[in-house]
Structure formats: C-alpha cells, structure tokens
C-alpha cells in the first residue's frame, strides 16, 4: 500500500520549500513523509584514483594519505547528510507531520527511487539542487531524470513554497498523461 510522500532533500536553497510542500501534501492526504538524502559519489567529481600518476618511491606513502583523506571525506559527507535530514525532519515536525522517516543512502539516485517507488504516493523534489546554485536559466540536472523514472505524481518545489491553487497538466494523449488526469480527478490534495 502506498502510504508515504518522499521528499528529496539536499543542501540547496530549495530544501526548505521541498519540506513545506511535502508537509502540505502529507497533511491533505493524511500520510507521513520519508526524507531522502543521497550521498555524493566522491569519485564522480574527479577525486578518483590518482595512483597511476605517482612515482614508485612516493606511491605507498601517498596512497595511504589518499585513502585516509577519502575516508575522512566520506565521514564528513555522512555527517552533513545527517544534519540535512535532521533539519528537514525538524521542519516537518514543526508543520505537524507524523511519521517522518529519514533515509541516508549511498548510490545512484534513480536506482534508489526505483527501489522506494512501490511504497510511495507522491514524490517532492526541488526545481534545482545543490549543484546548480546560481543557475537560474535552467532546471536542475536531476529533475527530468527523476520525473521520467517516477511512477507516482511528482511535485516540483520552487524556491519558496506557496500552497497549490491551480494545476496544469501537459496532456499528450499518452498513458502517463491519462494517469495524471485520473489522479487529479480523484486526488484529495486539491
């Protein structure tokens, strides 16, 4: 049974709005909220294996330092993730949402969402994430991927939350557009 709203939170300026939107939706549906923060892959930002660039004499000592540095970065990222989740949970609790569950995950965002999707009623994501600070001309890099992989309604939070008063559905006659219209017709959210 789909019993939860999933709110994707990060360190971006949109995280507060994501929480407010999730609380608003959860309140109308009488559901709890799961908060999800995905830890970044340290090797994705060019901090991968540098051992091939090391000379033989420096390799052992430097490799030990690099391993220690990677472990330290991973611990800091986990602490930051827990802090983000704790702050988001406090916002939801302040809005009267119960239950609230915190999920800190490693790995690919889409794979994680796919695994969690059967438990969900809706997904809330910010229009932009941490990586797009100051990029106001385009949407966040994960937004389209998340929407395309979702099998539940996706709510996109703007920088500041405002209760939803009007809804626009892009209708193209497809099965997913038909599901969106059906969901809107039956939804107690609006």
C-alpha positions as CSV (number, residue, x, y, z in Angstrom):
1,X,0.0,0.0,0.0
2,X,1.3,3.5,-0.9
3,X,1.5,5.3,2.3
4,X,4.2,7.9,2.1
5,X,5.3,11.1,0.5
6,X,9.0,11.0,-0.4
7,X,10.9,14.4,-0.2
8,X,14.3,14.6,-1.7
9,X,16.5,17.0,0.3
10,X,20.0,18.3,-0.1
11,X,21.9,21.4,1.0
12,X,20.3,23.6,-1.7
13,X,18.1,26.7,-1.1
14,X,15.2,24.6,-2.3
15,X,15.3,22.1,0.6
16,X,13.1,24.2,2.9
17,X,10.5,24.6,0.1
18,X,10.6,20.8,-0.6
19,X,9.8,20.2,3.1
20,X,7.0,22.7,3.2
21,X,5.4,21.2,0.0
22,X,5.8,17.7,1.4
23,X,4.1,18.8,4.7
24,X,1.3,20.5,2.8
25,X,0.6,17.4,0.6
26,X,1.0,15.0,3.5
27,X,-1.5,17.0,5.6
28,X,-4.1,16.8,2.8
29,X,-3.5,13.0,2.3
30,X,-3.1,12.1,6.0
31,X,0.3,10.5,5.2
32,X,3.8,10.5,6.6
33,X,6.9,11.7,4.9
34,X,10.1,10.0,4.1
35,X,13.1,12.3,3.7
36,X,15.8,11.1,1.4
37,X,19.4,12.4,1.0
38,X,21.8,10.7,-1.4
39,X,25.4,10.9,-0.5
40,X,27.5,12.1,-3.4
41,X,30.0,9.7,-5.1
42,X,33.4,11.0,-4.2
43,X,34.9,9.7,-7.4
44,X,32.3,11.5,-9.6
45,X,34.0,14.9,-9.1
46,X,37.4,14.0,-10.3
47,X,38.8,12.8,-6.9
48,X,39.3,9.2,-8.2
49,X,42.3,7.0,-8.3
50,X,45.4,9.1,-8.6
51,X,47.8,6.2,-8.0
52,X,48.8,5.9,-11.7
53,X,50.2,9.5,-11.6
54,X,52.5,8.7,-8.7
55,X,56.2,7.7,-9.0
56,X,57.3,4.5,-7.4
57,X,59.0,6.0,-4.4
58,X,56.1,8.2,-3.4
59,X,53.3,5.8,-4.2
60,X,53.0,3.9,-0.9
61,X,53.1,6.9,1.5
62,X,50.9,9.0,-0.8
63,X,48.4,6.2,-1.3
64,X,48.0,5.8,2.4
65,X,47.3,9.6,2.7
66,X,44.8,9.5,-0.1
67,X,43.0,6.5,1.5
68,X,42.8,8.4,4.8
69,X,41.6,11.6,3.0
70,X,38.9,9.6,1.2
71,X,37.7,8.1,4.5
72,X,37.6,11.5,6.1
73,X,35.6,13.0,3.2
74,X,33.1,10.1,3.4
75,X,32.6,10.6,7.2
76,X,32.1,14.4,6.7
77,X,29.6,13.8,3.9
78,X,27.7,11.4,6.1
79,X,27.7,13.9,9.0
80,X,26.5,16.6,6.6
81,X,23.8,14.3,5.2
82,X,22.5,13.5,8.7
83,X,22.5,17.3,9.5
84,X,20.4,18.0,6.4
85,X,18.0,15.2,7.3
86,X,17.7,16.4,10.9
87,X,16.9,19.9,9.8
88,X,14.3,18.7,7.3
89,X,12.7,16.5,9.9
90,X,12.5,19.4,12.4
91,X,10.7,21.5,9.7
92,X,8.2,18.7,9.0
93,X,7.6,18.1,12.8
94,X,7.0,21.8,13.2
95,X,4.3,21.6,10.5
96,X,2.7,18.7,12.4
97,X,3.8,15.8,10.1
98,X,4.0,12.4,11.5
99,X,5.5,9.9,11.0
100,X,8.7,11.3,9.5
101,X,11.5,8.8,8.4
102,X,15.0,9.8,7.5
103,X,16.8,7.9,4.8
104,X,20.5,8.5,4.1
105,X,21.7,6.4,1.1
106,X,24.8,5.9,-1.0
107,X,24.5,5.2,-4.7
108,X,22.6,6.3,-7.7
109,X,19.5,8.5,-7.2
110,X,17.4,6.8,-9.9
111,X,18.1,3.3,-8.6
112,X,17.2,4.4,-5.1
113,X,14.0,6.0,-6.2
114,X,13.1,2.9,-8.3
115,X,13.5,0.7,-5.2
116,X,11.4,3.0,-3.0
117,X,8.7,3.8,-5.5
118,X,6.3,0.9,-4.6
119,X,5.9,2.5,-1.1
120,X,5.1,6.0,-2.3
121,X,2.0,8.0,-3.0
122,X,4.0,11.1,-4.3
123,X,7.5,12.5,-4.8
124,X,8.6,16.0,-3.9
125,X,11.8,17.4,-5.4
126,X,13.3,20.9,-5.7
127,X,13.4,22.7,-9.0
128,X,17.2,22.8,-8.6
129,X,19.7,21.1,-6.4
130,X,23.0,21.9,-4.7
131,X,25.0,21.6,-7.9
132,X,23.0,24.3,-9.7
133,X,23.4,27.2,-7.2
134,X,23.0,30.4,-9.1
135,X,22.0,28.8,-12.3
136,X,18.6,30.4,-12.8
137,X,18.2,29.9,-16.6
138,X,17.7,26.1,-16.5
139,X,16.2,23.4,-14.3
140,X,18.3,21.1,-12.1
141,X,20.2,18.3,-13.8
142,X,18.3,15.5,-11.9
143,X,14.8,16.9,-12.3
144,X,14.0,15.4,-15.7
145,X,15.6,12.0,-14.8
146,X,13.5,11.9,-11.6
147,X,10.3,12.8,-13.3
148,X,10.8,10.2,-16.1
149,X,11.6,7.4,-13.7
150,X,8.7,8.2,-11.3
151,X,5.6,6.0,-11.3
152,X,3.8,8.4,-8.8
153,X,2.9,12.1,-9.1
154,X,5.9,14.4,-8.8
155,X,5.6,17.8,-7.2
156,X,8.4,20.2,-8.1
157,X,9.1,22.8,-5.4
158,X,10.0,26.3,-6.3
159,X,12.5,28.4,-4.2
160,X,9.7,29.4,-1.8
161,X,6.7,27.3,-1.0
162,X,3.2,28.6,-1.7
163,X,0.1,26.3,-1.3
164,X,-1.0,25.0,-4.7
165,X,-4.1,26.7,-6.0
166,X,-4.0,25.8,-9.7
167,X,-2.7,22.8,-11.6
168,X,-1.6,22.5,-15.2
169,X,-1.3,19.1,-16.8
170,X,0.6,18.7,-20.0
171,X,-1.7,16.4,-21.9
172,X,-0.4,14.5,-24.9
173,X,-2.8,11.6,-25.0
174,X,-0.3,9.1,-23.6
175,X,-1.0,6.6,-20.9
176,X,1.0,8.6,-18.4
177,X,-1.0,11.8,-19.2
178,X,-4.2,9.8,-18.7
179,X,-3.0,8.6,-15.3
180,X,-2.2,12.2,-14.4
181,X,-5.7,13.4,-15.3
182,X,-7.2,10.4,-13.4
183,X,-5.0,11.1,-10.3
184,X,-6.1,14.8,-10.4
185,X,-9.7,13.9,-10.6
186,X,-9.6,11.6,-7.6
187,X,-7.0,13.4,-5.5
188,X,-7.9,14.8,-2.1
189,X,-4.9,17.1,-2.4
190,X,-6.8,19.8,-4.4
